[in-house]
Amino acid sequence: MPRHLSHQSTAWSVLENCAERRRDEASQALEAHGSVKKMVRRSEKSAEPDKRKQLEFFELAARFRETTDAEEITRLGNELGRLIFHD
């Protein structure tokens, strides 16, 4: 094979390898981006129950503070205890 053709095919081979590496890097970046998006969604979903529990706690605490009925105080106190200690 003539020397100039050999050199061209080597350069072409290097160029193909470089392009392949770039494609692989782009694919890995897209996969990582997808994984990060999934983790964010999972994190947001797991935070939703915490927000609901927090809201429930504050509503119960407000009712507990406002009531003057002894039976209601006991019932709300028990509910607060179950909410806090997960019974």
N, C-alpha and C positions, 0 to 999 in steps of 0.2 A: 504494500500500500504506500502511495506517495506520502512523503512527510507532511505536507500541508493538509491532506485529508485526515491523517492520523491526529494531527493537532486539532483540527476542527471537530472531530468526533470526540476527543477528550474534553474539549471546551463544552461541547453540547452535553456530554455526560455530566460534567460538573454543574452546568446550568439546570439540567433535569433534576439532579440531586438536590440542588438548592430550592427549586420550585416545590419539590416533594416535601422537603422539610418545612417550608412555609405553609403548605397546605395542612400538614400534620399539626403545626403550631396553631393555625387558625381553628382547626377542628377541636384541639384541646382547649383553646380559649372559649369556644362556644359551649363545650361540655361543662367547663368550669362555671361559666355564666349561668347555664341551666341549673347546675347543682346549687349555686348560691341562691338563685330565685326560689328553688324548692325549699331550701333551708329557711329563707325569709318567710315563705308562706306557712311552713310548719310552725315557726316561732310565733307568727301572728295568730294562728289558730289556737296554739296552746295558751296564748295570753288572753284570749276571749273568755274562757271560763274564769280566769283570775279576776278579770274586770267585773264579770257578773257577780262573783262572790264578794268582791269589794263593795259593789253597789248594794248588794243584799245586806252586808254588814252595816253600812252607814244608814240604810233605811231602818233596820232593826234598832240600831243604837239611838237614832232620833226618836223612834216610837218609845223606846225604853226610857229615855230622858223626859219625854213629855207626859207620860202616863202617871196618874196618881192612884190608880186602882191596884191594890196589893196583889190580886190574882194575876192581873195582866203583867205586873212587874216580875212576878215569879215565872210566868210562862215565857215572856220575852227574854229574861235572864237565862232560862234554860236553852232557848233557841240560840242565843248568842254563844253560850258555852259550847253547844254542839257544832255551831259554825266555826268557832275558833279551834276547838280541839278535835274536830272531825269525827265525832261519835255517831 
